[in-house]
Amino acid sequence: MESALIWFRRDLRLDDNGTVAEALAAARRVRAVFVFDSDILEGLAQRADRRVEFIHGSVGALKERLEALGGTLHVVQGPARLCIPELARRWDAQAVFAARDYEPFARQRDAAVAAALAREGRSLHLLKDQVVFEMDEVLSGAGRPFHVFTPYKRAWLSRLDAAALAGRDVSTLADRLVREAPASFPGLGELGFLPTGLAELGVVPGESGAQARLVDFLARILRYGEARDYPARKGPSYLSVHLRFGTVSIRKLVQEARDAGGEGAAVWLSELIWREFYQMLLWHYPATAEHAFQARFDALPWPNPAGHFAAWQAGRTGYPLVDAAMRQLDRTGYMHNRLRMLAASFLVKDLHVDWRLGERHFAEKLLDYDQAANVGGWQWSAGVGTDAQPWFRVFNPVAQSERFDPEGRFIRRYLPELAGLPDRFIHAPWRAGAGAAALDYPPPIVDHATARAATLALFRAAQ
């Protein structure tokens, strides 16, 4: 093949990038492009969007790496479904190479691009990159998608071998990048977006940011199993945003987990497999992006009481750990994983709000938003998905607070109005009696026991 185009999307790196390696091996002259897709950007609610700033910084870093190898990265703005065929035509690329994306919108976009390219005798090659195993590679003995995580994990691990984790080196074929002057790179403002202060939050885009996070995490991975559930502790890997935008290779992370050994690394590996489980499910069941996996619960008549969703969004429900979680999300674009489960359960099973409203709020706010994981997590918490938390189990927000933030350190960090409360009241300020009235903090928006009973009645009626 004489000429090809690499279309970067959710794989914003050169290290162990199979798509880049395949394109360089297949064609003598290769160019690279990234599209700030207006079909996506125009749908964003805010012009100060942390994800756009992270992507912009990662694309800039990727461009610098390509230019150090003698090529460049062409960065354009517009509908990708139109831009990619036009660029392939301009450069007479016989093929376009890209990492496969499993989300419904991406599949529709890629089908449109493939059809447009085919009309001109060109082809779109979609390659596996963001997961170790994709689509139909891990199925049950009956040849069907797994609906329960544990047997999926066993099958996933049984397939894992050196070949599945083999890295791809692009440096040996870098001379196939077309030698050309550095392409222009639009600023964040030119794209119509505002800076969000990622640096102040300690978020560094690109491969260098991912590597720094990985080095930091590997130094404490053995304690991951015991530390990950406590939001006031430095327990998580904080690599989720880098996985979301492909500034680190999933194959590398799985290999690091295997090399580290120990219980903590095994627990983290399970979390990486959960991520693949949800990607597999969204691929096989794209309708679950909007509909409950368990059809009997899809039309549950959620009461959606007036004011409940807004209070939850603002972190003003009167339940401190839930409110602290929501304020962490608003201020940083991140929420601790256990608190994602608690906040979701509380919205659905205490406030009786449709899980889809919460999922969409997270979609707007999370820097590491991944549709497959977010939808899967929300349906699990709501009790309406595959491998779900049973609908009759309801997190007690006070008990969760007492267990996972026993000294109230996380609560005090995000709810300064409660900083002066004694430890014995920090999880339930209303118990402070007259002292609670002086706080700039609301009483509980619902009684948990009463709300739980109403939830169980709602689900029983749908059986």
SULLIN-V227616 format. One record per backbone hydrogen bond with DSSP energy under -0.5 kcal/mol. CO is the residue of the C=O (numbers start at 1). NH is the residue of the N-H. Records with the same first field share a line. If there is no record, write none. Layout:
CO=NH ; NH
This chain:
1=28
2=29
3=94 ; 95
4=31
5=7 ; 97
6=8 ; 33
7=99
8=35
11=13
14=17
16=18
17=21
18=22
19=23
20=24
21=25
22=26
23=27
29=4
30=178
31=6
32=74
33=8
34=36 ; 76
35=37
36=38 ; 78
37=40 ; 41
38=42
40=43
41=44
47=49 ; 194
48=50
49=53
50=54
51=55
52=56
53=57
54=58
55=59
56=60
57=61
58=62
59=63
60=64
61=65
62=66
63=67
64=68
65=69
66=69 ; 71
67=70
70=180
72=32
73=75
74=34 ; 76
76=36
78=38
79=82 ; 83
80=84
82=86
83=87
84=88
85=89
86=90
87=91
88=93
89=92
94=123
95=5
96=125
97=7
98=127
103=107
104=108
105=109
106=110
107=111
108=112
109=113
110=114
111=115
112=116
113=117
114=118
115=119
117=120 ; 122
118=121
123=96 ; 125
124=126
125=98 ; 127
127=100
134=137
140=143
144=140
148=152
149=153
150=154
151=155
152=156
153=157
154=158
155=159
156=159 ; 160
161=165
163=166
168=16 ; 17 ; 170
170=173
171=174
173=176
174=177
176=30
178=180
184=75
187=191
188=193
189=192
197=201
198=201 ; 203
199=202
202=204
203=205
205=209
206=210
207=211
208=212
209=213
210=214
211=215
212=216
213=217
214=218
215=219
217=220 ; 221
220=223
221=224
223=227
224=228
227=230
229=231
230=233
233=235
239=243
240=244
241=245
242=247 ; 248
243=246
245=12
249=253
250=254
251=255
252=256
253=257
254=258
255=259
256=260
257=261
261=265
262=266
263=267
264=268
265=269
266=270
267=271
268=272
269=273
270=274
271=275
272=276
273=277
274=278
275=279
276=280
277=281
278=282
279=283
280=284
281=285
285=288
286=289
287=290 ; 291
293=295
294=297
295=298
297=300
300=302
305=308 ; 309
307=311
308=312
309=313
310=314
311=315 ; 316
312=315
317=445
318=320
319=323
320=324
321=325
322=326
323=327
324=328
325=329
326=330
327=331
328=332 ; 333 ; 334
329=333
333=367 ; 368
336=340
337=341
338=342
339=343
340=344
341=345
342=346
343=347
344=348
345=349 ; 350
346=350 ; 351
347=353
351=305
352=304
354=357 ; 358
355=359
356=360
357=361
358=362
359=363
360=364
361=365
362=366
366=369
370=374
371=375
372=376
373=377
374=378
375=379
376=380
377=381
378=382
379=383 ; 384 ; 385
380=383 ; 389
384=294
385=388
390=393
392=394
395=397
396=400
397=401
398=402
399=403
400=404
401=405
405=408
408=412
409=413
410=414
411=415
415=418
416=419
418=421
422=425 ; 426
423=426
425=428
428=431
429=432
430=433
432=435
433=436 ; 437
434=438
435=438
436=439
439=441
446=448
447=451
448=452
449=453
450=454
451=455
452=456
453=457
454=458
455=459
456=460
457=461
458=462
459=462 ; 463
460=463
